[in-house]
Amino acid sequence: MAAETLREPPRETPVLKRTEVLVVGGGSAGVSAAVAAARAGAEVTLVERYGSLGGLATGGLIALLLSLDDGLGRQVIGGLCQELVERIVRRGGAFHPPRGEWGADDPELVARYFRWGLVWGGARAQHRVRYSVAYDPEVMRWVLAELVQEAGVDLLFHMWGAQAVVEGDRTRGAIFESKAGRQAILADVVIDATGDLDIAASAGCGFELERIHPWLWFRMGGVSDVDAALERGETFFRTPNPGVVLAPWGSATRLGQSIDPTDPRDLTFAELECRRIVMEEVTRLRQSVPEMADAHLCNIATQLGITESRRLVGRHVLQREEMDRDFDDAICVTGHWTKYGAVYAIPYRCLQAREQVNLLVAGRLISVNHRVHHATKEIPACMAVGQAAGLAAAMALEHAGEVARVDPASLRERLVSAGALLDYFEAT
Ligand SMILES: Cc1cc2nc3c(=O)[nH]c(=O)nc-3n(C[C@H](O)[C@H](O)[C@H](O)COP(=O)(O)OP(=O)(O)OC[C@H]3O[C@@H](n4cnc5c(N)ncnc54)[C@H](O)[C@@H]3O)c2cc1C
């Protein structure tokens, strides 16, 4: 606790609304959770602190879905993530290798997709073509909003989830700060999809906090010849937009210190310093890559690239030794973006807090250890987990909101009906 404190007078907080399922955070996980819960018939409210959806997948300019496969050519993530890909493709805003090429180890094909940022991993790996997707973040933003609106979710922007409302082992809802002041939203089931576990942490749930080196991605347009520029070996990628490249720039080697992603002073330092270094990098690229001499900065991510912050310590903490292992309550299977043939099944228990009976989490904050997080933080995995959390929340309404009373077998069955791919271990 801070050395000096202030005792606030007791106050009456207006209740803005009551809802069956409250999802806090409109990133890839939160949107999936909200849409899945609404499609399952629940009355859903989704609250996001900014003015658009997608979180890191849009505001962070992380415009690559890595990956929907197991690295050997087999698709492992379907459901809402697959639906999202199809919708973005229909709008001309995404690019991915065709199914027939997934898993191919032809060096020319692999080199082609490296240039799109669709193949990653160590220099010594036997690389293969992945089912990964490069997309335009503006189209993604729009499609996410479409999905939410079509599902009948009550969406509220510009409200910041400040504090869980807790009564014993129940999270009754959350208090939000906005230009309208302080307001509460009460719910039967709450899903924390804030990326940073803001709601569950304030409800007293156990967590681990990582210090990290933040990143700040940016895009440059007006590149006269993208192919020739890529040949020069700089670290940027082709995008679906002609003449535009994505610079997945990170400050790990140059920022000089890691930060606590939940500390505003550290975040302010990182925002200013990363932006300064990006501007320097833009100047350097213009000077050293002839095809970029007249290029311009399209945009810098509006959100710092925070890979990790708080992670729930939930009913199960998934370990690296549990790679390639199935669970009776597995709600999705995800591959690993730098590994081939390595998958994690994610148990439903990794979404459940130990302390609160009607609280679920979804996204990069789920209950896994630091090493497993490298795989489970990726956008397709966040979406698959979000879809499961949303459906489970809707099912929990029949059990007084108690998420542990949802039958995992029924949850899995309904996920499969909604397009999730859960037969990986049966078929291998
Ligand atoms: C540098 C970097 C590179 C990456 N590269 C890739 C990649 O190439 N491919 C890939 O698939 N994944 C990649 N990832 C991982 C991936 O982008 C994220 O882990 C994923 O997008 C997280 O989704 P999320 O919904 O869990 O969280 P977020 O995207 O962080 O969404 C959380 C949402 O909640 C909102 N929010 C937060 N707090 C509150 C609050 N208190 N009240 C209300 N709203 C709140 C935020 O504004 C945001 O919209 C990368 C991540 C980083 C940082």
The ligand as an SDF file (V2000), in Angstrom:
LIG
                    3D

 53 58  0  0  0  0  0  0  0  0999 V2000
    4.4810   -7.5930  -29.4400 C   0  0  0  0  0  0  0  0  0  0  0  0
    3.4540   -8.6800  -29.5620 C   0  0  0  0  0  0  0  0  0  0  0  0
    3.4830   -9.4910  -30.6730 C   0  0  0  0  0  0  0  0  0  0  0  0
    2.5030  -10.4720  -30.8350 C   0  0  0  0  0  0  0  0  0  0  0  0
    2.4670  -11.1970  -31.9840 N   0  0  0  0  0  0  0  0  0  0  0  0
    1.4070  -11.9780  -32.2320 C   0  0  0  0  0  0  0  0  0  0  0  0
    1.2020  -12.5050  -33.5290 C   0  0  0  0  0  0  0  0  0  0  0  0
    1.9860  -12.2610  -34.4460 O   0  0  0  0  0  0  0  0  0  0  0  0
    0.1040  -13.2880  -33.7390 N   0  0  0  0  0  0  0  0  0  0  0  0
   -0.7820  -13.5810  -32.7320 C   0  0  0  0  0  0  0  0  0  0  0  0
   -1.7460  -14.3150  -32.9880 O   0  0  0  0  0  0  0  0  0  0  0  0
   -0.6310  -13.0670  -31.4950 N   0  0  0  0  0  0  0  0  0  0  0  0
    0.4290  -12.2530  -31.2420 C   0  0  0  0  0  0  0  0  0  0  0  0
    0.5730  -11.6660  -30.0150 N   0  0  0  0  0  0  0  0  0  0  0  0
   -0.3490  -12.0210  -28.9170 C   0  0  0  0  0  0  0  0  0  0  0  0
   -1.7160  -11.3750  -29.0710 C   0  0  0  0  0  0  0  0  0  0  0  0
   -1.6730  -10.1830  -29.8160 O   0  0  0  0  0  0  0  0  0  0  0  0
   -2.3570  -11.0520  -27.7150 C   0  0  0  0  0  0  0  0  0  0  0  0
   -1.9480  -11.9120  -26.7010 O   0  0  0  0  0  0  0  0  0  0  0  0
   -3.8850  -11.1350  -27.8680 C   0  0  0  0  0  0  0  0  0  0  0  0
   -4.2750  -10.2110  -28.8680 O   0  0  0  0  0  0  0  0  0  0  0  0
   -4.5370  -10.8430  -26.5320 C   0  0  0  0  0  0  0  0  0  0  0  0
   -5.9340  -10.7790  -26.6860 O   0  0  0  0  0  0  0  0  0  0  0  0
   -6.8350  -10.5040  -25.4000 P   0  0  0  0  0  0  0  0  0  0  0  0
   -8.2090  -10.2990  -25.9070 O   0  0  0  0  0  0  0  0  0  0  0  0
   -6.5740  -11.5270  -24.3680 O   0  0  0  0  0  0  0  0  0  0  0  0
   -6.2370   -9.1600  -24.7760 O   0  0  0  0  0  0  0  0  0  0  0  0
   -6.1420   -7.6920  -25.3890 P   0  0  0  0  0  0  0  0  0  0  0  0
   -5.9740   -7.7330  -26.8490 O   0  0  0  0  0  0  0  0  0  0  0  0
   -5.1210   -6.9980  -24.5560 O   0  0  0  0  0  0  0  0  0  0  0  0
   -7.5850   -7.0990  -25.0930 O   0  0  0  0  0  0  0  0  0  0  0  0
   -7.9730   -6.6220  -23.8490 C   0  0  0  0  0  0  0  0  0  0  0  0
   -9.0650   -5.5970  -24.0780 C   0  0  0  0  0  0  0  0  0  0  0  0
   -9.5770   -5.1760  -22.8300 O   0  0  0  0  0  0  0  0  0  0  0  0
   -9.6030   -3.7560  -22.7720 C   0  0  0  0  0  0  0  0  0  0  0  0
   -9.4130   -3.4220  -21.3600 N   0  0  0  0  0  0  0  0  0  0  0  0
   -8.2950   -3.6160  -20.6300 C   0  0  0  0  0  0  0  0  0  0  0  0
   -8.5050   -3.2520  -19.3610 N   0  0  0  0  0  0  0  0  0  0  0  0
   -9.7820   -2.8300  -19.2940 C   0  0  0  0  0  0  0  0  0  0  0  0
  -10.5830   -2.3470  -18.2300 C   0  0  0  0  0  0  0  0  0  0  0  0
  -10.0880   -2.2520  -16.9970 N   0  0  0  0  0  0  0  0  0  0  0  0
  -11.8640   -1.9910  -18.4940 N   0  0  0  0  0  0  0  0  0  0  0  0
  -12.3660   -2.0830  -19.7690 C   0  0  0  0  0  0  0  0  0  0  0  0
  -11.6400   -2.5440  -20.7970 N   0  0  0  0  0  0  0  0  0  0  0  0
  -10.3720   -2.9230  -20.5690 C   0  0  0  0  0  0  0  0  0  0  0  0
   -8.4720   -3.3220  -23.6700 C   0  0  0  0  0  0  0  0  0  0  0  0
   -8.6430   -1.9940  -24.1170 O   0  0  0  0  0  0  0  0  0  0  0  0
   -8.5500   -4.3500  -24.7950 C   0  0  0  0  0  0  0  0  0  0  0  0
   -9.4530   -3.9880  -25.7900 O   0  0  0  0  0  0  0  0  0  0  0  0
    1.5370  -10.6780  -29.8270 C   0  0  0  0  0  0  0  0  0  0  0  0
    1.5250   -9.8660  -28.6900 C   0  0  0  0  0  0  0  0  0  0  0  0
    2.4730   -8.8570  -28.5730 C   0  0  0  0  0  0  0  0  0  0  0  0
    2.3870   -7.9270  -27.4000 C   0  0  0  0  0  0  0  0  0  0  0  0
  1  2  1  0
  2  3  1  0
  2 52  2  0
  3  4  2  0
  4  5  1  0
  4 50  1  0
  5  6  2  0
  6  7  1  0
  6 13  1  0
  7  8  2  0
  7  9  1  0
  9 10  1  0
 10 11  2  0
 10 12  1  0
 12 13  2  0
 13 14  1  0
 14 15  1  0
 14 50  1  0
 15 16  1  0
 16 17  1  0
 16 18  1  0
 18 19  1  0
 18 20  1  0
 20 21  1  0
 20 22  1  0
 22 23  1  0
 23 24  1  0
 24 25  2  0
 24 26  1  0
 24 27  1  0
 27 28  1  0
 28 29  2  0
 28 30  1  0
 28 31  1  0
 31 32  1  0
 32 33  1  0
 33 34  1  0
 33 48  1  0
 34 35  1  0
 35 36  1  0
 35 46  1  0
 36 37  1  0
 36 45  1  0
 37 38  2  0
 38 39  1  0
 39 40  1  0
 39 45  2  0
 40 41  1  0
 40 42  2  0
 42 43  1  0
 43 44  2  0
 44 45  1  0
 46 47  1  0
 46 48  1  0
 48 49  1  0
 50 51  2  0
 51 52  1  0
 52 53  1  0
M  END
$$$$
